[in-house]
């Protein structure tokens, strides 16, 4: 256990008797000095705690560049800005820009990375190399100007701090965090946050003894994004479900998980600052809240269907002309599209603002936005 961070959390608990799980998760992940995402090296990849699509294979970024090409053609603007939030090590930015450098509109592109961690920025600049001249960094979304273009988030929203709620015999509690017998533990408390109460009043969880998450940060996030988009798109890729799946009776303990050295655990309260904490994204919320701030849902599908629709075979052969069933690159490619990898667990949602767009290339094989 990170004793310093644990002591800081215990100090807050002693003052109030408990803290919300949302605040606990926020401190564990984003404390300025001791938070999980405040280290010097992004905790991603073979030597980290988990793997994302850009780490699996550079094909992922090249396929997204194919979709971005369609964004460019639809936007009809003199310059396009691509904004990536939560860029991690910088591999996705490198792969997208490298792929886009083959297109004739490359000189009309500016790439923005939103990154508050200065140590991560240094790491990203090393990965980007000469391409870093195309990139501008901002600490937070609020600092950047309004743009025409697209916002990309890949496995970002799952790390937003969430509130935990529990239904017991038709009554909802908030699960707060307290400290007892030398351990952090949960405590049932009354829900006083009006936004949580309003959220829970909009649908019915039929199961009893049911625990789940409420991610209000997504609503705030979408509002900030919309204010920065004059005209363009929001591309979200993450693991998650639509509302009916999210609150399924079989998911009665929610979706919270922790990751450490590629080992998954549900012991999320221990070792603060030393393990990742995530919750699956409710894509129905993303679509609903987006529409309230002018972001209209164009499409929603599984990652495999989205990537496969983006000239998959052509781009694969371009990147790997000699690829065979025995090529070492094939394992990473399979992880992107196979159901036992990220192909089924990860979903893609694209929203547009001030654009009259009915569908996009990435949804030509499958668009299940009606399920949202």
Buried (B, 14 or more C-beta within 10 A) or exposed (E): EBEEBBEBBBEBBEEEEBBBBBBBBBBBBBBEEBBBBBBEEBBBBEEBBBBBBBBBBBBBBBBBBBBBBBBBEBBEBEBBBBBBBBBBBBBBBBBBBBBBEEBEEEEEBBBBBBBBBEEBBEBBBEBBEEBBEBBEBBEEBEEBEEBBBBBBBBBBBBBBBBBBBBBEEEEBBBBBBBBEEEEBEBBEBEBEBEEBEEBBEEEEBEBEEBBBBBBBBBBEBBBEBBEBBBBBBBBBBBBBBBBEBBBEEEBBEBBBBBBBEEEEEEEBBEBBBBBBBBBBBBBBBBBBBBEEBBBBBBBBBBBBBBBBBBBBEEBBEEBBEEBEEEEEBBEBBBBBBEEEBBBBBBBBBBBBBEBEBEEBBBBBBBBBBEBB
